[in-house]
Amino acid sequence: MSDLENSATEKNMPAFSVQKIYVKDISFENPNAPGVFAAPTDQPKIEMNLSTLNRQVNADHWEVSIKISSVARDSESDKVLFEVEVEHAGLFYLKNIPEEHMATLIGVDCPTIIFPYTRQLISQLTVDGGFMPLLLEPVNFAAAFQNSQQQQAEEQPVIN
């Protein structure tokens, strides 16, 4: 293969890389401090919501973010111990990715890359707020993506 053919082939090769992982929005609230530290509590009740968002920034870059909100309540009094809200994002370079692979790459692979950093960030926030670390369970983004795809397919009207 000539150098010209080789460079043309390289220009059309699929490319995927992480450009940056960053915090878009972060909040930690400890509304009942210092009173919550005075009384020993059992394991708190944790309410958790997680979602992913994505948007195309330009022809070759996508922003993918994970939004997590969590409220910890005292298991006896139901008093709020803390609230955490984080939107953690990544800027990804995607070039010459076949269309049939884009949805999985953006909906599964990108959040899977971001999540460990988000998990560490939330753990550190809760420790800095005076509590035990909130350790998020691993998330199976592939299963969540498949469930989402299946729900969307079921919601589509059948055309005869």
C-alpha positions as CSV (number, residue, x, y, z in Angstrom):
1,M,0.0,0.0,0.0
2,S,1.4,3.4,-0.9
3,D,1.8,6.2,1.7
4,L,-1.2,8.0,0.1
5,E,-3.4,5.0,0.4
6,N,-2.3,4.3,3.9
7,S,-3.0,7.9,5.1
8,A,-6.5,7.8,3.4
9,T,-7.2,4.5,5.2
10,E,-6.1,5.9,8.6
11,K,-8.3,9.0,8.0
12,N,-11.4,6.7,7.7
13,M,-10.5,4.5,10.7
14,P,-12.9,4.7,13.6
15,A,-11.5,6.7,16.5
16,F,-12.8,6.9,20.1
17,S,-11.1,8.7,23.0
18,V,-11.9,10.5,26.3
19,Q,-11.0,14.2,26.0
20,K,-12.0,15.3,29.4
21,I,-14.0,14.2,32.5
22,Y,-15.4,17.1,34.5
23,V,-18.0,18.2,37.1
24,K,-20.9,20.1,35.5
25,D,-23.0,20.6,38.7
26,I,-22.4,19.6,42.3
27,S,-24.3,20.1,45.5
28,F,-24.0,18.7,49.0
29,E,-26.5,19.8,51.7
30,N,-26.3,18.9,55.4
31,P,-29.5,20.7,56.5
32,N,-29.7,19.4,60.1
33,A,-26.1,19.7,61.1
34,P,-24.8,19.6,63.8
35,G,-27.8,18.0,65.4
36,V,-27.6,14.9,63.2
37,F,-24.1,14.1,64.6
38,A,-25.2,14.3,68.2
39,A,-27.5,11.2,68.2
40,P,-26.2,7.8,67.0
41,T,-28.2,6.5,64.1
42,D,-28.7,3.1,62.4
43,Q,-28.0,2.6,58.8
44,P,-29.7,5.5,57.0
45,K,-32.4,5.1,54.3
46,I,-31.0,6.1,50.9
47,E,-33.1,7.3,48.0
48,M,-31.2,7.4,44.8
49,N,-31.9,8.5,41.2
50,L,-29.6,8.1,38.3
51,S,-29.9,9.2,34.7
52,T,-27.7,9.7,31.7
53,L,-27.8,12.5,29.2
54,N,-25.9,13.1,26.0
55,R,-25.5,15.8,23.3
56,Q,-23.4,16.2,20.2
57,V,-21.1,19.2,20.7
58,N,-19.7,19.3,17.2
59,A,-19.1,16.8,14.3
60,D,-16.6,14.7,16.3
61,H,-17.3,15.4,20.0
62,W,-20.1,14.2,22.3
63,E,-20.8,15.2,25.8
64,V,-22.2,12.4,28.0
65,S,-23.2,13.0,31.6
66,I,-24.4,11.1,34.6
67,K,-26.8,12.8,36.9
68,I,-27.2,11.4,40.4
69,S,-29.3,12.7,43.2
70,S,-29.4,11.1,46.6
71,V,-31.1,11.8,49.9
72,A,-30.1,10.0,53.1
73,R,-32.7,9.9,55.9
74,D,-32.5,8.7,59.5
75,S,-34.1,5.3,59.5
76,E,-36.1,6.1,62.7
77,S,-37.0,9.8,62.6
78,D,-37.0,10.2,58.7
79,K,-35.0,13.4,59.3
80,V,-32.8,14.3,56.3
81,L,-29.1,13.6,57.0
82,F,-27.7,14.8,53.7
83,E,-28.6,15.4,50.1
84,V,-26.2,15.0,47.2
85,E,-26.7,16.1,43.6
86,V,-23.9,15.6,41.0
87,E,-23.8,15.9,37.3
88,H,-20.5,14.5,36.1
89,A,-19.7,14.6,32.4
90,G,-17.2,13.5,29.8
91,L,-16.2,14.9,26.5
92,F,-15.6,12.1,24.0
93,Y,-14.0,12.2,20.6
94,L,-15.9,9.9,18.2
95,K,-14.9,9.9,14.5
96,N,-15.9,7.5,11.8
97,I,-17.9,5.4,14.2
98,P,-20.5,3.3,12.2
99,E,-24.0,4.5,12.9
100,E,-25.1,1.1,14.2
101,H,-22.6,1.4,17.0
102,M,-23.1,5.0,18.1
103,A,-26.1,4.5,20.4
104,T,-24.3,1.7,22.3
105,L,-21.1,3.7,22.5
106,I,-22.9,6.8,23.9
107,G,-25.4,4.9,26.0
108,V,-23.2,2.2,27.5
109,D,-19.5,2.7,27.0
110,C,-19.2,6.4,27.8
111,P,-21.2,6.2,31.1
112,T,-19.3,3.1,32.1
113,I,-16.1,5.2,31.7
114,I,-17.4,8.1,33.7
115,F,-19.1,6.2,36.5
116,P,-16.1,5.2,38.7
117,Y,-15.1,8.9,38.9
118,T,-18.6,9.9,39.8
119,R,-18.7,7.2,42.5
120,Q,-15.4,8.4,44.0
121,L,-16.6,12.0,43.9
122,I,-19.9,11.2,45.8
123,S,-18.0,9.1,48.3
124,Q,-15.6,12.0,49.0
125,L,-18.4,14.5,49.3
126,T,-20.2,12.5,52.0
127,V,-17.0,12.0,53.9
128,D,-16.2,15.7,53.7
129,G,-19.8,16.4,54.9
130,G,-19.1,14.4,58.1
131,F,-20.7,11.1,57.2
132,M,-19.6,7.6,56.3
133,P,-18.7,7.3,52.6
134,L,-21.7,6.7,50.3
135,L,-20.4,3.9,48.1
136,L,-22.6,3.5,45.0
137,E,-23.1,0.0,43.7
138,P,-21.8,-0.7,40.3
139,V,-24.2,0.1,37.5
140,N,-24.8,-2.2,34.5
141,F,-25.3,0.4,31.9
142,A,-25.6,-2.3,29.2
143,A,-28.6,-3.8,30.9
144,A,-30.1,-0.4,31.5
145,F,-29.6,0.5,27.9
146,Q,-31.2,-2.7,26.6
147,N,-34.2,-2.1,28.9
148,S,-34.6,1.4,27.6
149,Q,-34.3,0.2,24.0
150,Q,-36.9,-2.5,24.7
151,Q,-39.3,0.0,26.3
152,Q,-39.0,2.4,23.4
153,A,-39.7,-0.5,21.0
154,E,-42.8,-1.5,22.9
155,E,-44.1,2.1,23.0
156,Q,-43.8,2.4,19.2
157,P,-47.2,2.1,17.5
158,V,-47.5,-0.9,15.2
159,I,-48.0,0.2,11.6
160,N,-49.9,-2.3,9.4
